[in-house]
Amino acid sequence: METRRIKSLSSLLTRKIAAGEVVQRPASVVKELIENCLDANATNIKIELLQGGKEAIKISDDGCGIYKDDLQLAVKPHATSKIYTDADLLSIKSLGFRGEALSSIAAISKFRICSRQHNSNCAWEIQVNDGQIQEPAPTALNTGTAVEVNHLFFNVPARQKFLRTAKTEFAQIDTIVKRLAMGNSSVGFSLKHNGKVVFNFSPAHEDNFQDRILDICGKEFLDNAMHISVSIADFTLHGYLGLPTFAKSSNDYQYFYVNGRIIKDRVVNHAINTAYQDVMYGHKYPAYVLFLELPHQQVDVNVHPTKYEVRFSESHQIHDFVFRNIKKALEKTKPIQNDLSQEIPGAHISKEYEHSQGQFHPNRQYQFNAIQQSLPLAVAEQIQAYKSLQDIEIDNHNSANNGLSQHTYHAMQHDATAHTTSDSGIPPLGYAIAQIHSIYILAESAQGLVIVDMHAAHERILYEKLKTQWHQQRIAKQTLLMPLIIKLSKNKLLCIEENLSQLSTLGLDISMFSEDSIAVRSVPLLFKTQHVESILHKVLDDFINLGKSFEIKNNINEILGNMACRAAIHANKKLSIPEMNALLRQMETTHNSNQCNHGRPTWRQLDMRELDALFLRGR
């Protein structure tokens, strides 16, 4: 076989190859062009499509426009107005900056761009056909820029055949436009497909971001979300967190932005998912719209041509900041007084509430309590000597008329008398009136009827108490009779050497055994020996990728959750009215009491309007 000679590729061929990284499908084109509109300070952006963008894409804006003399340069590789020097790369504030988008798009389509600045007498346009850039020509256009992309991939058949149906490609564009619209609520967005208006989002006022959320996520999301706004040092996290009971079967309701940019980052995803892990039902996805603001110098957006990926200079701090504040917000949700107004419920970490000493706000369904009350509920099953789960005995000697152990009941009863009610004198979950099939508690509240799953509620109460008891004593260790020898890769061996002290605080005492293996000499007390190796690998993966690990804590919490599930009152247990009221009062002062350990809701409320509707009253 003859050796092939090395040749320089033509400029058009190199641009086609480079376009493959920037433009994968019509949605990629739409994203890049809309980002250019936003960088031009547009207040309204119009998107028009034919056949899912495969035949035609037209995007126009009312931004600042482009100089006539810059039009031809704009479609050449690595030409941009966003950055000029190496120093600019250290603090990128614009969405675009690489100077690749227009060049790549023009190389694989029939391309036209026209633009007019506010002080120009007319607009100017250029066309690009198969790499040939025409001279600027006058045209008619209001202030701003319009870009037309026709017959995408017409000269790259290998890419064109991989495009999906027009319906599929349009769905991708619809998703990306909504994500960009969510992150830029002060800008109006309109989308047309095959001549039909799909949506038209008016610019939302900065103080009324909820309008854009209503447009995209709907009222159901806002009705089941809490507002969060936290600023610590240079970091700010704000937006809306979906309640755990609003979990979805897909990640369609997940919107996360860093300095206004859509990102996909495993550090952030891990932080959010870990925060929700203790309250999420099954294999569901949390819903959220969150914005992270930090100094531009601390985030590198020059990672990939699509600009979805970023790198944080202090990724460990970012992970900890996002995780802790979302976890704190989720933990401190609890039942709160709510009137029958039409106001969209939400919650705020506010100075007013911090000084309200826990008073109930009638216009809020959920509220963050600045000071969490103590948990006086006594758990009958103490973790004496931290026995294994199979050895723990539950003190559940109940009489026919007593569903709770006497020790537990008296503690709960004491807490019920000490609980502070609302101004109306009625606690958030009201007062018990009956029990249905020894499964559900019915209570009358100020709003209507409250239905409580007594097992789920008691399970969460016990679980939070067990976690508190366990973590107050730190992680107890058990020394293995025979050290466990585990063979590891060089990368993980190095990780162990660098994090021996941190691993010890997690209950793992490890020493080197040979050049390629370690000896595990002690493990957390609740662990089963046969699971240690798989857990250790997950712990080390977390340290390598994130700089810390939640694996051991999650495993311990899973064991404590199983203990709480076994100890909680079960169906067919008759409770007295005082016992039911004691359980309701305890729910009102317990972290995460809106859902059980498995993420299922612990209570539901039917207000008077809903009850009246059931019986057609007022019609």
C-alpha positions, -999 to +999 in steps of 0.1 A: +000+000+000+014+034-010+020+059+017-003+089+012+012+124+011+003+151+037-015+181+023-030+213+037-068+212+036-087+240+018-102+267+039-137+257+030-131+221+040-116+230+073-146+252+080-169+224+072-150+201+096-150+228+123-187+233+118-193+197+129-183+207+165-204+239+166-235+228+145-249+193+152-285+201+141-308+230+135-312+236+173-275+244+174-279+271+148-308+286+167-289+286+200-258+303+185-278+330+167-300+338+197-269+342+219-256+367+194-289+386+197-287+387+234-251+399+233-263+427+210-287+438+239-318+429+220-352+434+237-372+413+213-361+382+193-382+365+166-375+330+154-392+316+122-387+280+110-397+258+081-397+220+085-381+220+119-353+243+107-341+219+081-354+240+052-351+275+067-343+294+099-347+331+103-339+350+135-342+387+138-337+411+167-338+448+176-303+449+190-274+473+183-267+460+148-234+455+129-212+480+111-215+477+073-177+473+070-178+444+096-204+423+078-180+404+056-156+399+085-184+386+108-187+354+087-150+347+086-134+322+111-123+335+145-137+370+140-156+385+169-164+417+187-166+400+221-129+397+230-097+413+218-068+402+241-056+372+260-067+389+292-103+390+280-103+352+281-099+354+319-132+372+323-157+364+296-190+382+302-207+376+268-225+345+257-204+343+225-167+349+221-151+322+200-158+338+166-168+304+151-206+303+150-214+325+119-184+311+100-194+275+107-231+281+099-223+300+067-200+272+055-228+245+055-259+265+044-272+291+021-266+321+043-278+357+044-273+383+071-286+419+071-281+445+098-288+482+105-275+504+133-297+530+149-279+559+133-277+544+098-297+556+068-303+520+056-295+484+063-269+463+046-268+426+037-244+400+025-249+365+013-227+335+015-230+306-009-207+276-006-180+296+010-182+326-014-189+359+005-206+385-016-202+423-013-225+442+010-257+455-007-283+479+007-316+465+019-346+474+040-346+466+077-354+482+110-327+487+136-312+453+145-300+422+127-317+394+108-300+361+098-314+336+074-301+300+072-315+280+043-310+243+034-287+234+063-261+208+055-269+210+017-232+206+009-225+181+036-247+151+027-230+129+054-244+152+080-277+159+064-287+122+064-284+121+102-310+148+107-343+135+123-378+143+112-390+178+111-411+171+142-381+159+162-359+188+151-386+213+159-390+198+194-352+203+200-355+239+189-386+245+210-367+233+241-335+254+235-355+286+228-375+281+260-343+276+280-328+307+266-360+326+272-361+314+308-326+328+314-335+361+298-369+371+311-365+408+303-363+399+266-393+390+244-393+358+224-416+347+197-415+314+178-432+305+145-431+271+128-444+267+092-462+300+095-480+292+128-473+311+160-461+286+186-456+310+215-450+347+221-434+356+254-436+393+263-407+408+281-411+403+319-403+430+344-372+422+365-393+422+396-419+399+381-398+369+369-428+346+378-445+356+345-418+339+325-419+308+347-457+307+342-451+309+304-427+280+303-433+258+333-469+266+341-488+275+372-485+239+385-447+244+390-451+277+409-478+262+430-454+235+440-421+255+443-404+277+469-383+308+463-347+307+473-322+336+474-289+332+492-257+353+490-225+343+507-192+361+498-189+362+460-216+336+454-253+341+449-279+314+443-315+324+435-346+310+418-372+284+425-369+249+439-397+224+431-410+207+462-400+170+465-436+159+460-434+177+425-407+153+413-409+144+376-401+113+355-378+133+332-354+163+336-376+187+315-382+210+345-345+215+353-331+249+344-297+260+357-277+290+347-242+303+356-239+341+351-269+339+327-254+310+307-271+276+302-247+249+314-245+212+319-221+205+347-216+173+367-204+192+398-236+212+399-258+183+390-243+161+417-248+189+443-285+193+434-293+156+432-275+149+465-295+177+482-328+162+470-317+126+476-331+123+511-366+134+500-370+123+464-395+095+455-382+066+435-361+073+404-376+108+399-360+141+389-363+173+409-377+204+393-360+237+396-351+271+380-319+283+395-294+310+388-258+309+401-239+342+401-202+344+407-172+365+395-165+358+358-128+352+366-138+321+386-155+302+358-140+291+325-165+289+297-139+283+270-141+245+274-161+233+243-173+250+211-210+244+222-203+264+254-225+241+275-196+229+296-178+251+321-150+247+347-150+263+381-117+274+396-131+264+430-154+235+421-154+222+456-167+255+470-193+257+443-205+221+451-206+228+488-224+262+483-251+248+460-256+216+480-258+231+515-282+259+506-306+237+487-304+211+514-311+237+540-341+250+521-356+216+516-351+206+552-369+237+566-401+233+546-430+224+568-468+230+570-477+267+573-509+286+575-524+296+541-554+317+533-578+312+504-564+340+483-554+336+447-518+345+453-493+321+440-477+304+470-440+304+475-414+309+502-387+333+509-357+335+532-366+370+544-355+393+572-391+398+581-395+361+588-362+358+606-376+383+632-411+370+632-404+343+658-421+317+637-454+334+632-474+320+604-477+340+571-512+337+557-501+343+521-475+315+521-480+278+519-444+270+528-420+291+548-384+288+559-381+289+597-350+307+607-347+288+640-356+251+639-373+240+671-359+211+690-371+176+684-385+164+717-399+132+703-383+103+721-374+073+699-381+040+716-355+022+696-321+036+708-291+027+688-273+011+717-238+002+708-248+007+672-259-028+666-265-040+631-300-035+617-310-071+622-302-069+660-321-037+667-352-043+687-381-019+686-400-011+717-435-012+703-455-027+732-488-011+726-521-016+743-553-020+723-560+017+727-525+030+722-508+030+688-476+046+700-453+035+728-461+053+761-427+069+762-431+083+727-467+094+732-460+114+764-430+132+748-452+141+717-480+152+740-456+175+759-445+190+726-481+195+714-489+216+745-457+237+739-464+243+702-471+278+691-503+282+671-511+309+645-529+341+653-562+324+647-554+298+674-554+269+649-521+251+641-512+247+604-524+210+603-554+217+624-569+194+650-576+157+646-612+147+643-611+110+631-591+081+618-600+063+586-593+025+584-565+030+609-544+044+580-552+081+576-558+109+601-585+135+593-580+169+608-599+202+606-577+232+597-584+269+592-585+262+554-606+230+553-597+193+556-563+179+562-556+142+554-524+127+569-508+093+562-499+085+598-472+059+589-454+081+564-456+111+589-443+091+619-416+075+597-402+109+588-403+121+624-384+090+636-359+092+607-350+128+614-346+120+651-323+090+643-302+111+620-298+138+647-288+112+673-263+094+650-245+125+637-242+141+671-220+111+681-201+113+648-195+082+628-187+053+651-162+027+638-159-011+641-125-027+638-125-057+614-112-089+628-093-095+596-083-065+574-100-063+541-075-063+513-086-044+482-066-040+449-069-005+434-057+015+404-028+039+408-051+068+405-072+056+434-042+047+455-029+082+451-063+096+460-062+075+493-028+088+502-040+124+497-072+120+517-063+096+545-075+120+572-108+127+555-114+090+550-108+084+587-134+110+596-158+090+574-151+059+595-126+042+572-091+034+586-069+024+556-033+016+553-011+006+523-007-031+520+013-035+488+022-014+457-013-020+442-035-028+472-047-014+505-059-028+538-091-016+553-089-021+591-121-004+603-154+007+588-185+026+600-204+005+626-236+001+606-219-012+575-220-047+563-185-060+555-196-075+522-205-040+509-174-022+519-154-027+487-182-014+464-188+016+487-151+024+489-149+026+451-178+050+450-162+071+477-129+073+459-147+082+426-164+111+445-131+123+459-115+122+425-143+140+407-157+163+435-131+165+462-155+151+488-180+122+492-215+117+505-215+080+498-210+068+534-235+093+548-260+082+522-256+046+531-259+053+568-290+074+562-305+045+542-300+022+571-315+047+595-344+051+571-351+014+572-350+015+610-375+043+611-398+025+586-398-005+609-404+014+640-431+038+628-467+030+635-483+009+608-517+004+594-545-010+616-531+008+646-559+027+664-549+061+677-567+082+702-575+119+694-547+131+717-522+108+700-532+120+666-529+156+676-495+149+691-484+135+658-497+165+639-478+189+662-446+170+658-449+171+620-451+209+622-416+211+639-398+184+620-375+188+590-388+176+556-422+166+572-440+172+539-428+139+526-417+106+541-382+090+538-391+076+504-403+110+490-440+102+492-463+130+505-472+128+542-503+150+540-528+166+517-552+195+522-586+201+506-596+238+512-632+249+514-633+259+477-623+223+467-648+208+491-676+230+478-667+221+442-671+184+451-707+191+460-714+218+434-721+243+461-725+279+450-735+270+414 
